[in-house]
């Protein structure tokens, strides 16, 4: 993605299902730590602003610490955290000698030696990049069953409502942010579940005995049923109690991804299947999806079950996961991205007037490479059909036939990315200067004023990089025409479920519509939509009205005009994927609200309507 954009976080959970001594004897004391490191490193694409690791020890005697947590906002947060944990192991090995390989001694003398591990990778969608914003979040209590550690890949659209619910319960939340409200709401009902069991047995057993009974009887599914019923947003949340109960809960629309693998030794959860595959070397078919509206719950004995905890909605899993976020090494995602490129071929052929001889194909590195391969596969198939047609016509001009049969579409690496801009700076004040230098090009491979250059990107959000870097760079090659192709459809609406897109004017498609409304003297539609958004009725997304007067092609054409600055001499065309083709490529993942405005929850409508109100009133604030 050439535009700078932040997106969804990553989670990882490991539950050892056998005594720690079993793993020490079979694999060594560092087994679980190493596996969590792999799970997180193989998902580092999901978060580079920070990371966190939490660990809970089972069956530790009172007087010994049973919860450990490290968080980091270092430039390499995963490495930073695991170096710190490794130092603890090295120190314990030096001090313990032969005892280092004994479960009891290790747990009593070294942190991060428990059976339950929780990892998190953070992309900050808003707020400062401070360590306090990193997960896991910790809610401590002197009763183990009431302590709670939570890490999630989520954004809630109704934080204000959740905050009011907490204050109505008598709580005093320290911040009005979704991470705090979510944890405190789950924590509240965890407390109530503890109290319910306590009240049930207080006349029969001592408090110490009841503590053990609570460990055995605690119903995390019931806790989630009560805590999550007011949540509006996309989420995959993982949590561990101090006693070692753990869960991963997925939102009712399946917006955020979560997968798990289980055998007689471990239960493993991660945002992406490829991380589990790589870390544990298991078959893809053995890795299961945590179903939407379901939670994977693991008790203190290591037994697990996946059960529904909330009423499911229509499945709308995020299609941006398939287009861009998730690693392309997943075989299904790889195939889908190739198909996205292939489905664009008919439109591209029309745009180049079927002149393959004078067209050079390229892509924006690195995530558009797979869709580029699909596009070129489609071009090869088109060429093969053309060659077959010529053969059937039994032409007598052998030279022309030989030339046709030996011809291959021209492919060059025109765009070279020489800086990882999104990893170190994204603020508006410095973005424009940096994006102008983030790409370089290969010279002297284009026939000047003759060739058309076709460059595919996986999405075009703001258009900033196109305008300030890529188009200027390509124009220096002096092509006749530049065609920018997006394997994703036009992004028209804010995403309130995780991607850092919350302001209407950020979108090049919205700016194109504003220009079209002005040109066609239909600016009154803006006021009509504004008044509807002010009505407080969020049963509909009223911002759709703004786009309705214009065809897909009209908007794409206007986008091309907006990104073409006066200094660019080549003709510029922008081609977007259609929503229909997106669904063909990824039929199981139909979350398309950023393209269509069809939000899966009422909170989504509320956010987009508020974002439009903010735009109309000139407010430079987030809509949620």
C-alpha positions in Angstrom: 0.0 0.0 0.0 1.8 3.1 -1.2 -0.4 5.4 1.0 0.7 5.5 4.6 -2.0 3.8 6.7 -2.1 2.0 10.1 -4.4 -0.9 10.6 -5.3 -3.9 12.7 -3.3 -5.4 15.6 -2.2 -9.0 16.2 -2.8 -11.4 19.1 -1.1 -14.6 20.1 -1.9 -17.0 22.9 -0.3 -20.3 24.1 -1.7 -22.6 26.7 0.5 -25.6 27.7 -1.9 -28.5 28.4 0.6 -30.7 30.3 2.7 -30.0 33.4 5.6 -27.6 32.8 8.0 -30.4 33.7 6.9 -32.4 30.7 8.0 -29.5 28.4 11.2 -29.0 30.3 12.1 -32.6 29.9 11.1 -32.9 26.3 12.0 -29.5 24.8 13.8 -27.5 27.5 12.7 -24.6 29.7 12.5 -22.1 26.9 10.0 -24.0 24.8 6.9 -21.8 25.3 8.9 -18.5 25.2 10.5 -19.5 21.9 7.1 -20.5 20.4 5.4 -17.2 21.4 8.4 -15.3 19.9 7.8 -17.1 16.6 4.0 -16.5 16.7 4.6 -12.8 17.3 7.5 -12.3 14.9 5.5 -14.0 12.1 2.8 -11.4 12.7 5.0 -8.4 13.0 3.2 -7.0 9.9 0.3 -6.4 12.3 2.0 -4.0 14.6 5.1 -2.0 14.8 4.2 0.7 17.3 4.5 -1.5 20.3 4.3 -5.0 21.7 3.5 -6.8 24.9 3.8 -10.2 26.5 2.0 -11.5 29.6 2.4 -14.8 31.4 0.5 -16.6 34.2 1.8 -19.5 36.3 -0.5 -22.2 37.5 -0.5 -23.7 41.0 2.0 -21.3 42.5 2.2 -21.2 46.3 1.1 -17.9 48.0 4.0 -15.5 48.4 5.3 -16.0 44.9 4.5 -13.8 41.9 2.2 -15.6 39.4 1.7 -12.8 36.8 4.5 -11.4 34.6 4.1 -8.7 32.0 6.5 -6.7 29.7 5.5 -4.1 27.2 7.7 -2.1 24.8 7.5 0.8 22.4 11.1 0.3 21.3 12.0 0.5 17.6 12.0 -3.3 17.6 9.5 -4.0 20.4 9.3 -7.8 19.9 13.1 -8.2 20.0 13.3 -5.8 23.0 10.8 -7.8 25.1 12.2 -11.2 24.4 15.7 -10.1 25.1 14.6 -9.0 28.5 12.8 -12.3 29.1 15.8 -14.2 27.9 18.0 -12.3 30.4 15.8 -13.6 33.2 16.3 -17.2 32.0 20.0 -16.7 31.7 20.2 -15.3 35.3 18.1 -18.2 36.6 20.2 -20.8 34.9 23.4 -19.3 36.3 21.9 -19.1 39.9 20.0 -22.4 39.8 22.4 -24.8 38.2 20.7 -28.2 38.0 17.6 -26.8 39.6 17.0 -24.7 36.5 15.4 -27.8 34.9 13.0 -28.4 37.8 9.5 -26.9 37.4 9.0 -26.0 41.1 12.3 -24.1 41.4 12.0 -22.5 38.1 8.5 -21.1 38.8 9.5 -19.8 42.2 12.7 -18.2 41.0 12.1 -16.9 37.5 9.5 -14.8 35.9 7.8 -15.8 32.6 7.8 -19.5 33.4 4.1 -20.1 33.5 1.8 -22.3 31.4 -0.3 -19.5 29.9 1.2 -16.9 27.5 -0.4 -13.9 25.9 1.3 -11.7 23.2 0.1 -8.6 21.5 1.3 -6.4 18.5 0.1 -2.9 18.4 -0.7 -0.5 15.6 -1.9 2.7 17.3 -5.0 4.0 15.5 -5.1 7.0 17.8 -3.6 8.2 21.0 0.1 8.6 21.8 2.5 5.8 21.1 3.2 5.4 24.8 3.8 2.2 26.8 0.5 2.7 28.7 -1.3 2.2 25.4 0.3 -1.2 24.8 -1.5 -4.5 25.6 -1.8 -6.7 27.5 -3.8 -4.5 29.9 -3.7 -5.7 33.5 -6.4 -5.5 36.2 -4.8 -6.8 39.4 -6.5 -8.2 42.5 -5.3 -10.0 45.5 -7.7 -12.9 44.6 -6.2 -14.7 41.6 -9.6 -15.5 40.1 -10.4 -11.7 39.9 -7.1 -10.7 38.3 -7.4 -10.2 34.6 -5.0 -9.6 31.7 -6.6 -8.6 28.3 -5.1 -8.1 24.9 -7.1 -7.5 21.8 -7.4 -6.6 18.1 -10.4 -4.3 18.4 -12.0 -0.9 18.0 -15.3 -0.1 19.6 -17.6 2.5 18.0 -19.6 3.1 21.2 -16.9 4.0 23.7 -19.1 6.8 25.2 -21.9 4.4 25.8 -19.7 1.8 27.4 -18.1 4.4 29.6 -21.6 5.5 30.8 -22.5 1.9 31.5 -19.4 1.5 33.7 -20.1 4.7 35.6 -23.7 3.5 36.0 -22.3 0.3 37.6 -20.5 2.6 40.1 -17.0 2.3 38.6 -14.7 5.2 38.0 -12.7 4.4 34.8 -9.4 6.2 34.6 -9.7 6.9 30.9 -12.5 7.1 28.2 -10.9 4.8 25.7 -12.0 1.4 24.4 -9.1 -0.6 25.9 -10.0 0.5 29.4 -13.7 0.3 29.0 -13.5 -3.2 27.5 -11.2 -4.6 30.2 -13.2 -3.0 33.0 -16.5 -4.3 31.7 -15.2 -7.8 31.4 -13.5 -7.4 34.8 -16.8 -6.2 36.4 -18.7 -9.3 35.4 -15.7 -11.5 36.3 -16.0 -10.0 39.8 -19.7 -10.8 39.8 -19.1 -14.4 38.7 -16.6 -14.8 41.5 -19.1 -13.4 44.0 -21.9 -15.6 42.7 -19.8 -18.8 43.3 -18.6 -17.4 46.7 -22.2 -16.7 47.9 -23.2 -20.2 46.8 -20.6 -21.9 49.0 -19.8 -19.4 51.8 -21.8 -21.4 54.4 -20.1 -24.7 53.6 -16.4 -24.0 53.1 -13.6 -21.7 54.3 -12.6 -18.8 52.1 -9.4 -20.6 51.1 -11.5 -23.7 50.0 -13.9 -21.5 48.1 -11.0 -20.0 46.2 -10.2 -23.4 44.8 -13.9 -24.1 44.1 -14.1 -20.8 42.1 -11.1 -21.9 40.0 -13.0 -25.1 39.1 -16.4 -23.6 38.6 -15.8 -20.2 37.1 -17.8 -19.8 33.9 -15.9 -17.5 31.6 -18.5 -18.0 28.8 -21.2 -16.5 31.1 -18.9 -13.6 31.9 -18.5 -12.9 28.2 -22.2 -13.2 27.5 -22.9 -10.5 30.1 -19.9 -8.2 29.4 -20.0 -8.2 25.6 -23.6 -7.7 24.9 -23.2 -3.9 24.6 -20.1 -4.0 22.5 -20.4 -2.4 19.0 -17.3 -2.9 16.8 -14.9 -5.4 15.5 -12.9 -7.5 17.9 -10.8 -10.5 18.6 -10.1 -10.3 22.4 -7.9 -12.6 24.4 -7.8 -12.7 28.2 -6.3 -14.7 31.0 -7.3 -14.7 34.7 -4.8 -14.9 37.4 -5.8 -18.5 38.0 -5.1 -19.4 34.4 -8.6 -19.4 32.8 -8.2 -18.0 29.3 -10.4 -17.0 26.4 -10.4 -15.6 22.9 -13.7 -14.0 21.8 -14.6 -12.9 18.3 -17.1 -10.3 17.3 -20.6 -11.3 16.0 -19.8 -10.2 12.4 -16.5 -11.9 12.3 -14.8 -8.6 11.3 -11.5 -9.4 13.1 -9.7 -12.7 12.4 -8.7 -15.4 15.0 -7.6 -18.9 14.5 -6.6 -21.8 16.8 -4.8 -25.1 16.8 -5.0 -27.7 19.6 -3.4 -31.1 20.3 -2.6 -33.0 23.5 0.3 -30.6 24.4 -0.9 -27.1 23.5 -3.8 -24.8 22.6 -2.5 -22.0 20.3 -4.4 -18.9 19.1 -3.2 -16.3 16.6 -4.7 -13.6 14.3 -3.2 -15.3 11.3 -3.1 -19.0 10.3 0.4 -18.7 8.8 1.9 -17.8 12.2 0.6 -21.0 13.8 1.6 -23.0 10.8 5.2 -21.7 10.9 5.7 -21.7 14.7 4.3 -25.2 15.3 4.8 -26.9 11.9 1.2 -28.2 11.7 -1.0 -28.8 8.7 -3.2 -26.0 7.5 -6.3 -28.1 7.7 -5.7 -28.7 11.4 -5.9 -24.9 12.1 -9.4 -23.9 12.8 -11.2 -20.5 12.7 -12.8 -19.2 15.9 -16.3 -18.7 14.5 -17.9 -15.2 14.6 -19.9 -14.7 17.9 -18.0 -17.6 19.4 -15.4 -17.8 22.1 -12.6 -20.3 22.6 -12.5 -20.9 26.4 -9.8 -22.8 28.2 -10.2 -23.8 31.8 -7.5 -24.2 34.5 -7.0 -27.9 33.5 -6.3 -27.1 29.9 -9.7 -28.3 28.6 -11.1 -26.2 25.8 -14.3 -25.6 24.0 -15.6 -23.2 21.4 -19.1 -21.9 22.1 -21.4 -19.1 21.0 -21.5 -16.2 23.6 -23.4 -13.6 21.6 -26.0 -13.5 18.9 -24.3 -13.6 15.5 -24.8 -11.0 12.8 -24.4 -11.3 9.1 -20.8 -12.4 8.5 -18.7 -9.4 7.3 -15.1 -10.4 7.9 -12.7 -7.6 6.8 -11.8 -7.8 3.1 -8.8 -5.6 3.7 -7.3 -8.5 5.6 -7.3 -10.4 2.3 -6.2 -7.4 0.1 -3.4 -6.1 2.3 -3.2 -6.7 6.1 -2.5 -10.5 6.4 0.7 -12.1 5.3 0.4 -13.3 1.7 2.0 -16.6 2.5 -1.4 -17.9 3.5 -2.4 -20.1 0.5 -6.0 -18.8 0.4 -5.0 -15.2 0.7 -2.2 -15.7 -1.9 -4.8 -17.1 -4.4 -7.3 -14.4 -3.7 -4.7 -11.6 -4.3 -3.7 -13.2 -7.5 -7.4 -13.4 -8.6 -7.8 -9.7 -7.7 -5.1 -8.8 -10.2 -6.4 -11.2 -12.8 -10.0 -9.8 -12.7 -8.6 -6.4 -13.7 -7.3 -7.6 -17.0 -10.3 -6.8 -19.3 -10.4 -3.2 -18.0 -6.7 -2.7 -18.4 -6.7 -4.1 -21.9 -9.4 -1.6 -22.9 -7.4 1.2 -21.3 -4.2 0.3 -23.3 -6.3 -0.2 -26.5 -5.0 -3.9 -26.5 -1.6 -2.6 -27.5 0.6 -5.0 -25.5 3.7 -4.3 -27.6 3.9 -0.7 -26.4 2.9 -1.3 -22.8 5.2 -2.0 -19.8 3.7 -3.6 -16.6 5.0 -3.0 -13.1 3.8 -2.8 -9.5 4.2 -0.9 -6.3 6.3 -3.0 -3.9 5.9 -5.0 -1.8 2.3 -6.0 -1.1 1.0 -5.5 -4.6 3.4 -8.1 -6.0 0.9 -11.0 -5.7 -1.9 -9.1 -7.5 0.7 -8.2 -10.1 1.4 -11.9 -10.7 -2.3 -12.5 -11.2 -2.6 -9.6 -13.6 0.3 -10.9 -15.7 -1.2 -14.4 -15.6 -4.3 -12.9 -17.1 -2.4 -11.0 -19.7 -0.6 -14.3 -20.7 -4.0 -16.0 -21.0 -5.3 -13.2 -23.2 -2.2 -13.4 -25.4 -2.5 -17.2 -25.7 -6.1 -16.8 -26.9 -4.9 -14.2 -29.4 -2.2 -16.5 -30.6 -4.6 -19.4 -31.0 -6.9 -17.3 -33.1 -4.0 -16.3 -35.4 -3.0 -20.0 -35.8 -6.5 -21.0 -36.7 -6.6 -18.3 -39.4 -3.7 -20.1 -41.2 -1.8 -17.0 -42.0 0.9 -17.3 -44.7 3.1 -14.6 -43.2 5.5 -16.8 -41.2 7.6 -13.9 -39.9 4.5 -12.1 -38.4 3.3 -15.4 -36.9 6.7 -16.1 -35.4 6.8 -12.6 -33.9 3.4 -13.1 -32.4 4.2 -16.5 -30.9 7.4 -15.3 -29.4 6.0 -12.1 -27.9 5.6 -11.8 -24.2 4.1 -8.9 -22.2 6.8 -6.5 -21.1 7.5 -6.5 -17.4 9.9 -4.1 -15.6 10.6 -3.2 -12.0 10.0 0.5 -12.4 9.1 1.4 -8.8 11.7 0.6 -6.1 10.9 1.2 -2.4 14.0 2.3 -0.6 12.6 3.4 2.8 10.1 1.9 5.2 8.3 5.1 5.9 5.3 3.8 7.8 7.6 2.3 10.5 9.0 5.5 11.8 6.8 8.5 11.0 3.3 9.2 9.9 2.3 12.6 11.2 0.8 15.0 8.7 3.4 17.7 9.1 6.2 15.6 7.8 4.4 13.1 5.6 4.5 15.1 2.3 8.2 15.7 2.4 9.0 12.1 3.1 6.6 10.4 0.6 8.3 12.3 -2.2 11.5 10.4 -1.5 10.3 7.0 -0.5 10.4 5.5 -4.0 13.0 5.4 -6.7 12.7 4.1 -10.3 14.6 2.3 -13.0 15.6 4.4 -16.0 16.0 3.9 -19.7 13.6 1.0 -20.1 10.7 3.0 -21.5 10.3 4.0 -25.1 9.8 7.8 -24.7 6.5 9.2 -25.8 5.5 5.8 -27.1 5.0 3.4 -24.2 2.1 3.2 -21.8 3.1 2.3 -18.2 0.7 0.2 -16.2 1.5 0.1 -12.4 -0.6 -1.9 -10.0 -1.0 -1.0 -6.3 -3.1 -2.9 -3.7 -5.1 0.2 -2.8 -5.3 3.9 -3.2 -6.6 5.7 -0.1 -5.5 9.3 0.1 -3.7 9.6 -3.2 -0.9 11.6 -1.5 1.9 9.3 -2.6 0.6 9.1 -6.1 0.5 12.9 -6.4 3.7 13.7 -4.7 6.0 10.8 -5.5 5.0 8.0 -7.8 3.4 9.9 -10.7 6.2 12.4 -10.8 8.8 9.7 -10.7 7.2 7.7 -13.5 6.7 10.8 -15.6 10.4 11.4 -15.6 10.6 8.2 -17.7 8.6 10.1 -20.4 5.9 7.6 -21.2 3.0 8.4 -23.4 0.5 7.4 -20.7 0.5 6.3 -17.0 -2.2 3.9 -15.8 -2.4 3.4 -12.0 -4.4 0.3 -11.1 -5.8 -0.4 -7.7 -6.5 -4.1 -6.8 -9.0 -2.7 -4.2 -12.1 -0.7 -4.9 -12.5 3.0 -4.2 -12.2 3.7 -0.5 -15.1 6.1 0.2 -16.0 5.8 3.9 -14.2 5.8 7.2 -13.3 2.6 8.9 -14.2 2.5 12.5 -13.2 -1.1 13.2 -9.4 -0.7 13.3 -7.9 0.9 10.2 -6.6 4.5 10.8 -9.2 6.1 8.5 -11.6 8.3 10.3 -11.8 11.7 8.4 -13.8 12.1 5.2 -11.4 14.5 3.6 -8.6 12.0 3.8 -10.1 10.0 1.0 -9.2 10.9 -2.6 -12.5 9.4 -3.7 -14.4 11.8 -1.4 -12.4 14.8 -2.6 -13.2 13.7 -6.2 -16.9 13.7 -5.4 -16.7 17.1 -3.9 -15.1 18.4 -7.1 -17.8 16.7 -9.2 -20.6 18.2 -7.1 -19.1 21.6 -7.6 -18.7 21.2 -11.3 -22.2 19.9 -11.8 -23.7 22.5 -9.4 -25.1 19.9 -7.1 -23.5 21.1 -3.9 -26.9 21.2 -2.3 -26.6 17.5 -1.8 -23.9 18.1 0.8 -26.3 20.2 2.9 -29.1 17.6 2.5 -26.8 14.9 3.7 -25.5 17.1 6.5 -29.0 17.7 7.8 -29.8 14.0 7.8 -26.6 13.2 9.6 -27.5 15.8 12.3 -30.9 14.2 12.8 -29.4 11.6 15.2 -31.0 8.8 13.2 -28.2 6.4 12.5 -30.3 3.6 11.0 -28.7 4.6 7.7 -25.4 5.8 6.3 -26.5 9.2 4.8 -23.1 9.9 3.4 -24.0 7.5 0.5 -26.1 10.3 -0.9 -23.0 12.3 -1.8 -21.7 9.5 -4.1 -25.0 8.6 -5.7 -25.1 11.1 -8.6 -21.9 9.8 -10.2 -20.8 6.6 -11.8 -17.8 4.6 -10.7 -16.0 5.6 -13.8 -16.7 9.3 -13.3 -15.2 9.2 -9.9 -12.1 7.3 -11.1 -11.6 9.9 -13.9 -11.8 12.8 -11.4 -9.3 11.1 -9.1 -6.9 10.9 -12.0 -7.4 14.6 -12.6 -6.8 15.4 -9.0 -3.5 13.4 -8.6 -2.1 14.7 -11.9 -0.2 17.9 -11.0 0.6 20.5 -13.6 4.2 19.3 -14.1 3.2 15.8 -15.3 3.2 15.6 -19.1 1.9 12.0 -19.6 -1.7 11.2 -19.8 -2.9 9.7 -16.5 -5.7 7.2 -15.9 -6.7 5.5 -12.7 -8.5 2.1 -12.7 -10.1 0.7 -9.6 -11.2 -2.8 -8.8 -15.0 -3.2 -8.7 -16.8 -4.4 -5.5 -18.4 -7.2 -7.6 -14.9 -8.5 -8.6 -13.7 -8.2 -5.0 -16.4 -10.5 -3.9 -15.6 -12.9 -6.7 -12.0 -13.1 -5.5 -12.8 -13.4 -1.9 -16.4 -14.8 -1.6 -16.1 -15.7 2.1 -14.9 -12.3 3.3 -17.6 -9.8 2.4 -16.7 -6.9 4.8 -16.7 -4.0 2.3 -18.1 -1.1 4.3 -15.1 1.2 3.4 -16.0 0.7 -0.2 -19.8 0.5 -0.1 -20.8 2.2 3.1 -22.7 -0.9 4.2 -21.6 -1.0 7.8 -22.2 -4.2 9.7 -23.3 -2.5 12.9 -25.3 0.6 13.8 -22.1 2.0 15.4 -20.6 2.1 11.9 -23.4 4.3 10.6 -23.0 6.6 13.6 -19.3 7.0 13.0 -19.6 7.7 9.2 -22.4 10.2 9.8 -20.4 11.9 12.5 -17.3 12.0 10.3 -19.4 13.8 7.6 -20.7 16.3 10.2 -17.2 16.9 11.3 -16.1 17.6 7.8 -19.0 20.0 7.1 -18.3 21.9 10.3 -14.6 22.0 9.7 -13.6 20.0 12.7 -10.3 18.2 12.5 -11.2 15.4 15.0 -11.8 11.7 14.9 -15.3 10.5 14.5 -15.0 7.9 17.3 
